[in-house]
Amino acid sequence: MAFFFNSLLMVLPFHLYAFVDKHLGKTKGFITFIALLLSFEHIDHFWDLSWPWISFGNIFGNQPMLIQWYEYSGIEGGTLWILLANLFGFMMIRNVWFRKEEFKMQTPILTLITLTITLPIAISLIMFYSYEEKVDPVNVVIVQPNIHPWVKNTNEPGQKWTMPGSKQTNKILELAAPKITEQTDLVICPETAITAYANEESLEYLSASIKIKRFSAEHFNVPF
């Protein structure tokens, strides 16, 4: 559903690009195309049907050596990187195969493609290999309650959907408690540790939040 619905939404920026390209020309169309896709991804990160993992910039999540510069641009920089490389590649292919221009005439575009691809990678590799780890150890407890969302080999909902949220919270805290020591700085839980829907402006009234605050007061001497 995420891929299908997201693809439908992406029809809008492509349609608007086609409109601008038709009425204002190729150059303004290309600029609009990049601006619209970047805007679409930005909006997609902040509404209730957000699927940030589909953003183009996240494609390189398994190649951190190549995207160290994301710390300055965020994944939007990666999206822009991909769009520019593909746009320049499209322009060269269009000129050679459709407009029948000689390949040697594409030297400026080929130079742009090379710089667009290699320059960010070179900068990233320099950042990666020149980085020195700072000695600042943190003692962390990671909790995995193994609350399965689906029954194995079936499509039936599992404990994640049938177990009350309060019991799930209790299970996570019970698993964390015996592992916490005086040196523990942080407890990390799964992203769906809090199952209830809540307004971020009133989280302090959520029952799970109250339990976590009470737990923190008991184990970390944090005022409740």
TORPA-4810 file (N, C-alpha, C, O; in nm, 3 decimals):
<nodes>
NODE_1_0.083_-0.120_0.000_0.000_0.000_0.000_0.087_0.126_0.000_0.055_0.224_-0.066_M
NODE_2_0.197_0.121_0.075_0.285_0.237_0.083_0.341_0.271_-0.055_0.339_0.387_-0.097_A
NODE_3_0.392_0.170_-0.126_0.449_0.194_-0.259_0.341_0.237_-0.358_0.364_0.326_-0.440_F
NODE_4_0.225_0.173_-0.352_0.117_0.203_-0.446_0.065_0.345_-0.425_0.055_0.422_-0.520_F
NODE_5_0.033_0.380_-0.300_-0.024_0.511_-0.271_0.079_0.621_-0.294_0.046_0.728_-0.345_F
NODE_6_0.204_0.595_-0.255_0.309_0.694_-0.273_0.332_0.721_-0.422_0.358_0.834_-0.462_N
NODE_7_0.323_0.616_-0.502_0.338_0.632_-0.647_0.226_0.718_-0.705_0.250_0.801_-0.793_S
NODE_8_0.106_0.698_-0.655_-0.005_0.782_-0.700_0.017_0.928_-0.666_-0.011_1.017_-0.747_L
NODE_9_0.069_0.954_-0.546_0.095_1.091_-0.505_0.203_1.156_-0.592_0.198_1.275_-0.620_L
NODE_10_0.301_1.075_-0.633_0.410_1.129_-0.713_0.365_1.165_-0.855_0.438_1.233_-0.927_M
NODE_11_0.246_1.122_-0.894_0.193_1.163_-1.023_0.176_1.315_-1.027_0.193_1.377_-1.132_V
NODE_12_0.141_1.375_-0.911_0.115_1.519_-0.907_0.237_1.602_-0.945_0.226_1.685_-1.035_L
NODE_13_0.354_1.584_-0.880_0.470_1.663_-0.924_0.511_1.636_-1.068_0.556_1.727_-1.137_P
NODE_14_0.495_1.512_-1.116_0.529_1.482_-1.255_0.431_1.553_-1.350_0.471_1.602_-1.456_F
NODE_15_0.305_1.557_-1.311_0.205_1.625_-1.394_0.232_1.775_-1.400_0.223_1.837_-1.506_H
NODE_16_0.266_1.834_-1.285_0.296_1.976_-1.282_0.422_2.008_-1.362_0.431_2.111_-1.429_L
NODE_17_0.520_1.917_-1.353_0.643_1.936_-1.433_0.609_1.937_-1.582_0.658_2.022_-1.656_Y
NODE_18_0.525_1.843_-1.625_0.488_1.836_-1.767_0.418_1.964_-1.811_0.438_2.010_-1.923_A
NODE_19_0.337_2.020_-1.723_0.266_2.145_-1.755_0.364_2.260_-1.774_0.354_2.336_-1.870_F
NODE_20_0.460_2.273_-1.681_0.560_2.381_-1.690_0.648_2.360_-1.813_0.679_2.456_-1.884_V
NODE_21_0.689_2.236_-1.837_0.774_2.205_-1.952_0.705_2.244_-2.083_0.769_2.295_-2.174_D
NODE_22_0.576_2.219_-2.090_0.502_2.247_-2.212_0.485_2.397_-2.236_0.492_2.443_-2.350_K
NODE_23_0.462_2.473_-2.129_0.427_2.614_-2.145_0.544_2.710_-2.124_0.541_2.822_-2.174_H
NODE_24_0.647_2.667_-2.050_0.758_2.758_-2.019_0.892_2.712_-2.071_0.990_2.786_-2.062_L
NODE_25_0.899_2.592_-2.126_1.024_2.546_-2.185_1.096_2.442_-2.100_1.063_2.419_-1.984_G
NODE_26_1.198_2.378_-2.164_1.269_2.267_-2.101_1.347_2.309_-1.977_1.342_2.242_-1.875_K
NODE_27_1.419_2.421_-1.986_1.505_2.462_-1.874_1.423_2.487_-1.749_1.456_2.435_-1.643_T
NODE_28_1.318_2.567_-1.760_1.233_2.593_-1.645_1.159_2.467_-1.602_1.128_2.448_-1.484_K
NODE_29_1.131_2.381_-1.700_1.066_2.254_-1.666_1.157_2.167_-1.580_1.110_2.108_-1.483_G
NODE_30_1.286_2.157_-1.616_1.380_2.077_-1.539_1.397_2.132_-1.397_1.399_2.056_-1.300_F
NODE_31_1.408_2.265_-1.386_1.422_2.327_-1.253_1.298_2.300_-1.169_1.307_2.269_-1.051_I
NODE_32_1.182_2.312_-1.233_1.056_2.286_-1.163_1.046_2.140_-1.120_0.997_2.110_-1.012_T
NODE_33_1.093_2.050_-1.207_1.089_1.907_-1.177_1.166_1.876_-1.048_1.115_1.805_-0.960_F
NODE_34_1.286_1.929_-1.036_1.367_1.905_-0.916_1.302_1.970_-0.794_1.295_1.909_-0.688_I
NODE_35_1.255_2.093_-0.810_1.194_2.164_-0.697_1.068_2.092_-0.648_1.044_2.083_-0.528_A
NODE_36_0.988_2.042_-0.741_0.864_1.975_-0.705_0.890_1.843_-0.631_0.824_1.813_-0.532_L
NODE_37_0.987_1.764_-0.680_1.015_1.637_-0.613_1.076_1.659_-0.475_1.045_1.585_-0.382_L
NODE_38_1.162_1.757_-0.461_1.218_1.789_-0.330_1.108_1.836_-0.235_1.106_1.799_-0.117_L
NODE_39_1.017_1.917_-0.287_0.905_1.964_-0.205_0.813_1.850_-0.165_0.766_1.844_-0.051_S
NODE_40_0.788_1.760_-0.260_0.704_1.644_-0.231_0.763_1.560_-0.119_0.692_1.521_-0.026_F
NODE_41_0.893_1.531_-0.127_0.956_1.450_-0.022_0.954_1.523_0.111_0.933_1.461_0.215_E
NODE_42_0.976_1.654_0.109_0.975_1.730_0.234_0.838_1.722_0.301_0.828_1.698_0.421_H
NODE_43_0.735_1.743_0.222_0.598_1.734_0.276_0.570_1.592_0.326_0.505_1.574_0.429_I
NODE_44_0.620_1.493_0.254_0.594_1.353_0.289_0.657_1.314_0.422_0.620_1.213_0.480_D
NODE_45_0.752_1.393_0.470_0.818_1.364_0.598_0.740_1.419_0.717_0.772_1.387_0.832_H
NODE_46_0.638_1.501_0.691_0.575_1.571_0.802_0.424_1.553_0.812_0.360_1.615_0.897_F
NODE_47_0.366_1.469_0.727_0.222_1.448_0.741_0.197_1.309_0.797_0.291_1.231_0.815_W
NODE_48_0.071_1.278_0.824_0.038_1.156_0.896_0.058_1.029_0.814_0.064_0.920_0.871_D
NODE_49_0.069_1.040_0.681_0.093_0.923_0.597_0.237_0.922_0.546_0.263_0.892_0.430_L
NODE_50_0.329_0.955_0.634_0.469_0.968_0.597_0.534_0.832_0.572_0.516_0.738_0.650_S
NODE_51_0.609_0.823_0.463_0.690_0.703_0.434_0.832_0.748_0.400_0.872_0.740_0.283_W
NODE_52_0.908_0.795_0.497_1.040_0.852_0.467_1.138_0.753_0.409_1.234_0.792_0.343_P
NODE_53_1.117_0.622_0.434_1.212_0.524_0.381_1.205_0.513_0.229_1.294_0.455_0.168_W
NODE_54_1.100_0.567_0.168_1.086_0.562_0.022_1.158_0.680_-0.044_1.177_0.679_-0.165_I
NODE_55_1.198_0.779_0.033_1.267_0.895_-0.023_1.395_0.853_-0.095_1.465_0.762_-0.051_S
NODE_56_1.424_0.917_-0.206_1.540_0.880_-0.287_1.669_0.885_-0.206_1.757_0.800_-0.222_F
NODE_57_1.681_0.986_-0.120_1.804_1.003_-0.044_1.836_0.889_0.050_1.951_0.872_0.091_G
NODE_58_1.735_0.810_0.085_1.758_0.696_0.175_1.810_0.572_0.103_1.840_0.471_0.167_N
NODE_59_1.821_0.579_-0.029_1.868_0.464_-0.106_2.009_0.423_-0.061_2.044_0.305_-0.064_I
NODE_60_2.089_0.522_-0.019_2.228_0.494_0.015_2.247_0.464_0.164_2.358_0.477_0.217_F
NODE_61_2.140_0.425_0.231_2.149_0.398_0.375_2.248_0.289_0.410_2.301_0.287_0.521_G
NODE_62_2.273_0.196_0.317_2.366_0.087_0.342_2.508_0.119_0.297_2.597_0.034_0.306_N
NODE_63_2.530_0.241_0.247_2.664_0.284_0.206_2.704_0.412_0.278_2.723_0.515_0.213_Q
NODE_64_2.718_0.407_0.409_2.747_0.530_0.485_2.878_0.597_0.445_2.893_0.718_0.464_P
NODE_65_2.973_0.521_0.390_3.099_0.581_0.348_3.079_0.684_0.237_3.160_0.775_0.222_M
NODE_66_2.970_0.669_0.160_2.949_0.756_0.045_2.866_0.880_0.077_2.857_0.971_-0.005_L
NODE_67_2.807_0.884_0.194_2.711_0.992_0.223_2.738_1.061_0.356_2.645_1.101_0.426_I
NODE_68_2.864_1.073_0.392_2.897_1.142_0.516_2.850_1.288_0.515_2.823_1.345_0.620_Q
NODE_69_2.841_1.346_0.398_2.797_1.485_0.385_2.649_1.502_0.416_2.599_1.615_0.420_W
NODE_70_2.576_1.391_0.437_2.436_1.401_0.478_2.421_1.476_0.610_2.315_1.530_0.638_Y
NODE_71_2.526_1.479_0.690_2.515_1.549_0.819_2.491_1.698_0.800_2.446_1.766_0.892_E
NODE_72_2.520_1.750_0.682_2.496_1.890_0.652_2.369_1.910_0.568_2.297_2.007_0.588_Y
NODE_73_2.342_1.819_0.477_2.230_1.838_0.385_2.107_1.756_0.422_1.997_1.787_0.375_S
NODE_74_2.123_1.652_0.505_2.014_1.560_0.529_1.990_1.473_0.406_2.064_1.483_0.308_G
NODE_75_1.888_1.389_0.411_1.862_1.301_0.297_1.812_1.380_0.176_1.816_1.330_0.064_I
NODE_76_1.765_1.504_0.199_1.723_1.586_0.085_1.841_1.613_-0.009_1.825_1.622_-0.130_E
NODE_77_1.961_1.625_0.051_2.080_1.642_-0.032_2.104_1.521_-0.118_2.146_1.534_-0.234_G
NODE_78_2.078_1.402_-0.064_2.093_1.280_-0.143_1.992_1.274_-0.256_2.025_1.231_-0.366_G
NODE_79_1.870_1.317_-0.228_1.767_1.321_-0.333_1.808_1.416_-0.444_1.795_1.383_-0.562_T
NODE_80_1.858_1.534_-0.408_1.904_1.631_-0.508_2.019_1.572_-0.589_2.027_1.592_-0.710_L
NODE_81_2.109_1.501_-0.522_2.223_1.437_-0.588_2.176_1.340_-0.695_2.224_1.342_-0.808_W
NODE_82_2.081_1.255_-0.659_2.027_1.155_-0.753_1.955_1.224_-0.870_1.973_1.185_-0.985_I
NODE_83_1.875_1.325_-0.840_1.799_1.392_-0.944_1.891_1.461_-1.044_1.869_1.454_-1.165_L
NODE_84_1.995_1.529_-0.994_2.087_1.599_-1.084_2.163_1.501_-1.173_2.176_1.524_-1.293_L
NODE_85_2.213_1.392_-1.113_2.287_1.293_-1.191_2.199_1.233_-1.300_2.243_1.217_-1.414_A
NODE_86_2.076_1.201_-1.266_1.984_1.144_-1.365_1.942_1.246_-1.470_1.924_1.212_-1.586_N
NODE_87_1.926_1.371_-1.428_1.886_1.475_-1.522_1.996_1.499_-1.626_1.968_1.508_-1.746_L
NODE_88_2.121_1.509_-1.579_2.230_1.529_-1.673_2.246_1.408_-1.765_2.273_1.422_-1.885_F
NODE_89_2.228_1.288_-1.709_2.235_1.168_-1.791_2.126_1.164_-1.896_2.149_1.125_-2.010_G
NODE_90_2.006_1.207_-1.856_1.895_1.212_-1.953_1.923_1.311_-2.064_1.895_1.284_-2.181_F
NODE_91_1.980_1.426_-2.028_2.009_1.528_-2.129_2.109_1.477_-2.232_2.096_1.504_-2.351_M
NODE_92_2.210_1.403_-2.185_2.310_1.350_-2.277_2.249_1.243_-2.369_2.273_1.242_-2.489_M
NODE_93_2.170_1.153_-2.310_2.104_1.050_-2.390_2.010_1.112_-2.492_2.004_1.069_-2.607_I
NODE_94_1.936_1.213_-2.451_1.844_1.280_-2.542_1.919_1.343_-2.660_1.876_1.332_-2.775_R
NODE_95_2.031_1.408_-2.629_2.107_1.476_-2.734_2.168_1.378_-2.834_2.170_1.404_-2.954_N
NODE_96_2.219_1.265_-2.783_2.289_1.170_-2.870_2.192_1.082_-2.948_2.206_1.065_-3.069_V
NODE_97_2.094_1.025_-2.880_2.007_0.925_-2.943_1.886_0.986_-3.015_1.841_0.933_-3.116_W
NODE_98_1.835_1.097_-2.963_1.714_1.153_-3.022_1.743_1.275_-3.111_1.683_1.291_-3.217_F
NODE_99_1.836_1.359_-3.065_1.871_1.476_-3.146_1.987_1.448_-3.243_2.022_1.533_-3.325_R
NODE_100_2.046_1.329_-3.231_2.152_1.284_-3.322_2.274_1.376_-3.319_2.339_1.395_-3.422_K
NODE_101_2.305_1.431_-3.204_2.425_1.512_-3.190_2.547_1.422_-3.173_2.534_1.309_-3.126_E
NODE_102_2.663_1.470_-3.212_2.785_1.392_-3.194_2.820_1.381_-3.046_2.796_1.472_-2.967_E
NODE_103_2.879_1.266_-3.011_2.909_1.242_-2.870_3.010_1.342_-2.816_3.004_1.380_-2.699_F
NODE_104_3.104_1.386_-2.902_3.206_1.480_-2.855_3.147_1.615_-2.816_3.209_1.692_-2.743_K
NODE_105_3.025_1.642_-2.865_2.959_1.767_-2.828_2.902_1.760_-2.687_2.860_1.862_-2.632_M
NODE_106_2.901_1.641_-2.626_2.841_1.623_-2.494_2.944_1.637_-2.382_2.916_1.607_-2.266_Q
NODE_107_3.065_1.685_-2.418_3.171_1.698_-2.317_3.129_1.781_-2.195_3.155_1.739_-2.083_T
NODE_108_3.064_1.896_-2.213_3.022_1.973_-2.095_2.925_1.895_-2.005_2.939_1.896_-1.883_P
NODE_109_2.829_1.827_-2.067_2.732_1.750_-1.987_2.801_1.632_-1.920_2.774_1.601_-1.804_I
NODE_110_2.892_1.565_-1.995_2.965_1.452_-1.938_3.050_1.497_-1.820_3.064_1.425_-1.721_L
NODE_111_3.108_1.617_-1.831_3.185_1.674_-1.720_3.096_1.698_-1.599_3.135_1.669_-1.486_T
NODE_112_2.975_1.750_-1.623_2.880_1.774_-1.513_2.841_1.642_-1.446_2.834_1.635_-1.324_L
NODE_113_2.816_1.538_-1.526_2.780_1.408_-1.469_2.893_1.355_-1.382_2.870_1.308_-1.270_I
NODE_114_3.015_1.363_-1.434_3.131_1.312_-1.360_3.149_1.386_-1.228_3.169_1.324_-1.124_T
NODE_115_3.142_1.519_-1.233_3.160_1.598_-1.111_3.045_1.574_-1.012_3.067_1.564_-0.892_L
NODE_116_2.923_1.565_-1.065_2.806_1.544_-0.979_2.818_1.412_-0.902_2.780_1.405_-0.785_T
NODE_117_2.869_1.309_-0.968_2.877_1.178_-0.903_3.001_1.167_-0.815_2.992_1.121_-0.701_I
NODE_118_3.116_1.209_-0.867_3.242_1.182_-0.797_3.274_1.281_-0.686_3.331_1.242_-0.585_T
NODE_119_3.239_1.409_-0.703_3.277_1.509_-0.604_3.216_1.482_-0.467_3.290_1.483_-0.368_L
NODE_120_3.084_1.457_-0.455_3.028_1.425_-0.324_3.087_1.297_-0.264_3.108_1.289_-0.142_P
NODE_121_3.115_1.197_-0.349_3.174_1.073_-0.298_3.313_1.098_-0.244_3.350_1.048_-0.137_I
NODE_122_3.392_1.177_-0.318_3.528_1.208_-0.272_3.525_1.283_-0.139_3.602_1.252_-0.048_A
NODE_123_3.437_1.380_-0.128_3.425_1.455_-0.002_3.384_1.362_0.112_3.437_1.371_0.223_I
NODE_124_3.291_1.272_0.084_3.244_1.179_0.186_3.355_1.085_0.231_3.369_1.060_0.351_S
NODE_125_3.433_1.034_0.139_3.542_0.943_0.175_3.647_1.014_0.259_3.701_0.957_0.354_L
NODE_126_3.676_1.139_0.225_3.770_1.217_0.306_3.717_1.235_0.448_3.791_1.220_0.545_I
NODE_127_3.588_1.269_0.459_3.526_1.286_0.591_3.528_1.155_0.669_3.553_1.154_0.789_M
NODE_128_3.502_1.044_0.600_3.492_0.914_0.666_3.627_0.870_0.722_3.636_0.828_0.837_F
NODE_129_3.731_0.880_0.640_3.862_0.828_0.681_3.940_0.926_0.768_4.038_0.887_0.831_Y
NODE_130_3.899_1.052_0.771_3.969_1.149_0.856_3.901_1.166_0.992_3.951_1.239_1.078_S
NODE_131_3.787_1.099_1.010_3.716_1.114_1.136_3.786_1.038_1.248_3.829_0.923_1.230_Y
NODE_132_3.798_1.102_1.363_3.857_1.039_1.481_3.750_1.024_1.587_3.685_1.120_1.628_E
NODE_133_3.732_0.900_1.632_3.630_0.871_1.731_3.659_0.944_1.861_3.772_0.939_1.912_E
NODE_134_3.560_1.011_1.915_3.575_1.080_2.043_3.549_0.981_2.157_3.454_0.903_2.153_K
NODE_135_3.633_0.987_2.257_3.619_0.897_2.371_3.512_0.953_2.464_3.538_1.038_2.549_V
NODE_136_3.392_0.903_2.447_3.280_0.947_2.529_3.183_0.830_2.545_3.073_0.833_2.490_D
NODE_137_3.224_0.727_2.621_3.144_0.604_2.629_3.008_0.626_2.693_2.992_0.707_2.784_P
NODE_138_2.910_0.550_2.643_2.774_0.553_2.696_2.732_0.410_2.726_2.747_0.322_2.642_V
NODE_139_2.679_0.389_2.844_2.632_0.256_2.883_2.483_0.246_2.848_2.400_0.321_2.898_N
NODE_140_2.451_0.151_2.759_2.316_0.143_2.704_2.255_0.006_2.729_2.322_-0.097_2.717_V
NODE_141_2.126_0.004_2.764_2.049_-0.119_2.774_1.949_-0.119_2.658_1.868_-0.027_2.645_V
NODE_142_1.955_-0.222_2.576_1.864_-0.234_2.461_1.763_-0.344_2.489_1.800_-0.457_2.522_I
NODE_143_1.637_-0.311_2.476_1.529_-0.405_2.509_1.460_-0.451_2.382_1.418_-0.370_2.299_V
NODE_144_1.448_-0.583_2.367_1.370_-0.641_2.256_1.270_-0.740_2.316_1.306_-0.852_2.350_Q
NODE_145_1.144_-0.698_2.328_1.045_-0.782_2.397_0.991_-0.898_2.314_0.919_-0.984_2.365_P
NODE_146_1.026_-0.901_2.182_0.977_-1.009_2.094_0.824_-1.020_2.096_0.768_-1.129_2.108_N
NODE_147_0.760_-0.906_2.085_0.614_-0.904_2.074_0.582_-0.906_1.924_0.591_-0.804_1.856_I
NODE_148_0.545_-1.022_1.874_0.532_-1.041_1.730_0.403_-0.980_1.675_0.296_-0.995_1.735_H
NODE_149_0.411_-0.910_1.561_0.291_-0.851_1.501_0.202_-0.952_1.430_0.083_-0.928_1.412_P
NODE_150_0.261_-1.067_1.388_0.183_-1.165_1.314_0.213_-1.305_1.364_0.325_-1.335_1.406_W
NODE_151_0.113_-1.391_1.358_0.132_-1.531_1.393_0.217_-1.597_1.284_0.191_-1.577_1.165_V
NODE_152_0.316_-1.674_1.323_0.410_-1.734_1.228_0.338_-1.816_1.121_0.250_-1.898_1.151_K
NODE_153_0.377_-1.792_0.995_0.326_-1.865_0.878_0.178_-1.842_0.852_0.115_-1.920_0.780_N
NODE_154_0.122_-1.737_0.910_-0.019_-1.705_0.886_-0.032_-1.554_0.869_0.064_-1.479_0.889_T
NODE_155_-0.151_-1.511_0.832_-0.179_-1.368_0.823_-0.259_-1.318_0.943_-0.313_-1.208_0.941_N
NODE_156_-0.267_-1.402_1.047_-0.344_-1.363_1.164_-0.264_-1.265_1.250_-0.142_-1.280_1.265_E
NODE_157_-0.332_-1.165_1.307_-0.261_-1.068_1.391_-0.203_-1.135_1.515_-0.263_-1.224_1.575_P
NODE_158_-0.084_-1.090_1.551_-0.015_-1.146_1.667_-0.035_-1.062_1.792_-0.128_-0.982_1.802_G
NODE_159_0.055_-1.083_1.888_0.043_-1.017_2.019_0.048_-0.864_2.007_-0.012_-0.794_2.089_Q
NODE_160_0.119_-0.814_1.908_0.131_-0.669_1.895_-0.004_-0.602_1.883_-0.022_-0.488_1.928_K
NODE_161_-0.100_-0.672_1.825_-0.232_-0.614_1.802_-0.337_-0.667_1.899_-0.444_-0.607_1.913_W
NODE_162_-0.309_-0.778_1.965_-0.407_-0.837_2.056_-0.375_-0.812_2.202_-0.466_-0.811_2.286_T
NODE_163_-0.249_-0.791_2.236_-0.210_-0.765_2.374_-0.234_-0.618_2.408_-0.193_-0.531_2.331_M
NODE_164_-0.298_-0.587_2.520_-0.319_-0.448_2.559_-0.188_-0.371_2.566_-0.084_-0.425_2.604_P
NODE_165_-0.193_-0.244_2.527_-0.073_-0.162_2.527_-0.006_-0.153_2.663_0.117_-0.148_2.672_G
NODE_166_-0.087_-0.152_2.770_-0.031_-0.142_2.905_0.055_-0.264_2.938_0.159_-0.252_3.003_S
NODE_167_0.011_-0.383_2.891_0.089_-0.504_2.916_0.219_-0.503_2.837_0.322_-0.551_2.885_K
NODE_168_0.214_-0.449_2.715_0.335_-0.440_2.636_0.437_-0.348_2.702_0.556_-0.378_2.707_Q
NODE_169_0.388_-0.236_2.753_0.477_-0.143_2.824_0.535_-0.208_2.948_0.655_-0.194_2.975_T
NODE_170_0.452_-0.278_3.023_0.500_-0.346_3.143_0.608_-0.449_3.110_0.707_-0.461_3.182_N
NODE_171_0.587_-0.524_3.001_0.684_-0.627_2.963_0.819_-0.564_2.930_0.924_-0.616_2.969_K
NODE_172_0.817_-0.454_2.858_0.941_-0.386_2.821_1.015_-0.336_2.944_1.136_-0.353_2.956_I
NODE_173_0.942_-0.274_3.036_1.004_-0.221_3.158_1.055_-0.334_3.247_1.160_-0.320_3.311_L
NODE_174_0.982_-0.444_3.252_1.026_-0.559_3.333_1.154_-0.620_3.278_1.238_-0.667_3.354_E
NODE_175_1.169_-0.620_3.146_1.291_-0.672_3.084_1.410_-0.578_3.109_1.523_-0.623_3.126_L
NODE_176_1.382_-0.449_3.109_1.490_-0.351_3.125_1.541_-0.343_3.269_1.660_-0.326_3.292_A
NODE_177_1.449_-0.356_3.365_1.482_-0.331_3.505_1.603_-0.409_3.556_1.693_-0.348_3.614_A
NODE_178_1.612_-0.542_3.538_1.725_-0.616_3.595_1.858_-0.588_3.527_1.963_-0.623_3.580_P
NODE_179_1.856_-0.525_3.411_1.980_-0.497_3.338_2.036_-0.358_3.369_2.149_-0.326_3.332_K
NODE_180_1.958_-0.278_3.436_2.001_-0.141_3.466_2.093_-0.140_3.587_2.063_-0.201_3.690_I
NODE_181_2.206_-0.071_3.573_2.301_-0.056_3.684_2.324_0.093_3.708_2.264_0.178_3.642_T
NODE_182_2.411_0.123_3.801_2.443_0.263_3.828_2.514_0.329_3.710_2.515_0.452_3.699_E
NODE_183_2.574_0.248_3.622_2.646_0.303_3.507_2.556_0.321_3.385_2.600_0.379_3.285_Q
NODE_184_2.433_0.274_3.390_2.345_0.283_3.273_2.305_0.427_3.246_2.258_0.498_3.335_T
NODE_185_2.324_0.469_3.122_2.289_0.606_3.082_2.159_0.612_3.001_2.091_0.715_2.999_D
NODE_186_2.127_0.501_2.935_2.017_0.508_2.839_1.953_0.371_2.823_2.021_0.268_2.825_L
NODE_187_1.821_0.370_2.807_1.748_0.249_2.775_1.680_0.270_2.640_1.604_0.365_2.621_V
NODE_188_1.709_0.179_2.547_1.653_0.190_2.412_1.549_0.080_2.391_1.576_-0.038_2.415_I
NODE_189_1.430_0.120_2.347_1.319_0.027_2.324_1.279_0.030_2.176_1.321_0.121_2.104_C
NODE_190_1.201_-0.066_2.130_1.156_-0.064_1.990_1.076_0.061_1.958_1.021_0.125_2.047_P
NODE_191_1.071_0.096_1.830_1.004_0.219_1.790_0.854_0.217_1.820_0.791_0.323_1.829_E
NODE_192_0.797_0.098_1.836_0.654_0.089_1.867_0.631_0.052_2.013_0.530_-0.009_2.047_T
NODE_193_0.726_0.090_2.098_0.713_0.057_2.241_0.588_0.121_2.301_0.521_0.061_2.386_A
NODE_194_0.556_0.242_2.257_0.434_0.309_2.301_0.330_0.290_2.191_0.344_0.346_2.082_I
NODE_195_0.228_0.212_2.218_0.133_0.174_2.114_0.014_0.269_2.101_-0.052_0.271_1.998_T
NODE_196_-0.013_0.348_2.204_-0.132_0.432_2.202_-0.112_0.555_2.114_-0.003_0.611_2.107_A
NODE_197_-0.219_0.595_2.049_-0.217_0.719_1.972_-0.226_0.836_2.068_-0.308_0.836_2.159_Y
NODE_198_-0.141_0.937_2.048_-0.141_1.050_2.141_-0.095_1.176_2.072_-0.018_1.173_1.976_A
NODE_199_-0.143_1.286_2.122_-0.099_1.417_2.076_0.033_1.450_2.145_0.042_1.441_2.268_N
NODE_200_0.134_1.488_2.069_0.266_1.514_2.126_0.262_1.627_2.230_0.347_1.631_2.319_E
NODE_201_0.166_1.716_2.219_0.158_1.827_2.313_0.102_1.786_2.449_0.106_1.863_2.544_E
NODE_202_0.049_1.663_2.457_-0.009_1.619_2.585_0.041_1.479_2.622_-0.032_1.400_2.680_S
NODE_203_0.165_1.450_2.588_0.221_1.318_2.616_0.229_1.289_2.765_0.222_1.173_2.806_L
NODE_204_0.244_1.394_2.845_0.259_1.371_2.989_0.137_1.307_3.052_0.145_1.254_3.163_E
NODE_205_0.022_1.313_2.982_-0.102_1.255_3.036_-0.124_1.111_2.988_-0.218_1.044_3.032_Y
NODE_206_-0.038_1.063_2.898_-0.052_0.928_2.847_-0.009_0.828_2.955_0.091_0.848_3.023_L
NODE_207_-0.087_0.720_2.970_-0.059_0.624_3.076_0.080_0.563_3.060_0.149_0.541_3.160_S
NODE_208_0.121_0.534_2.936_0.255_0.478_2.914_0.363_0.577_2.957_0.465_0.538_3.013_A
NODE_209_0.339_0.707_2.929_0.436_0.809_2.970_0.448_0.815_3.121_0.558_0.831_3.175_S
NODE_210_0.336_0.803_3.190_0.338_0.806_3.337_0.416_0.688_3.392_0.494_0.703_3.486_I
NODE_211_0.396_0.569_3.333_0.470_0.450_3.376_0.620_0.468_3.354_0.701_0.433_3.440_K
NODE_212_0.656_0.523_3.238_0.798_0.542_3.206_0.860_0.645_3.300_0.974_0.627_3.344_I
NODE_213_0.788_0.751_3.331_0.840_0.851_3.425_0.859_0.791_3.563_0.959_0.818_3.630_K
NODE_214_0.762_0.709_3.606_0.774_0.644_3.736_0.893_0.548_3.737_0.967_0.539_3.835_R
NODE_215_0.910_0.476_3.626_1.023_0.383_3.612_1.156_0.459_3.616_1.250_0.415_3.681_F
NODE_216_1.162_0.572_3.546_1.285_0.653_3.545_1.317_0.708_3.683_1.433_0.714_3.723_S
NODE_217_1.213_0.749_3.755_1.234_0.801_3.890_1.291_0.694_3.982_1.372_0.722_4.070_A
NODE_218_1.247_0.570_3.960_1.291_0.461_4.047_1.433_0.415_4.014_1.511_0.385_4.105_E
NODE_219_1.467_0.409_3.885_1.596_0.350_3.844_1.703_0.453_3.810_1.822_0.420_3.811_H
NODE_220_1.664_0.574_3.779_1.764_0.675_3.740_1.761_0.800_3.827_1.828_0.899_3.798_F
NODE_221_1.683_0.794_3.934_1.671_0.908_4.026_1.628_1.036_3.955_1.672_1.146_3.987_N
NODE_222_1.541_1.017_3.855_1.485_1.131_3.785_1.357_1.174_3.855_1.269_1.091_3.879_V
NODE_223_1.343_1.302_3.888_1.220_1.348_3.957_1.096_1.313_3.878_1.090_1.336_3.758_P
NODE_224_0.997_1.257_3.945_0.872_1.217_3.879_0.780_1.337_3.867_0.669_1.325_3.815_F
</nodes>
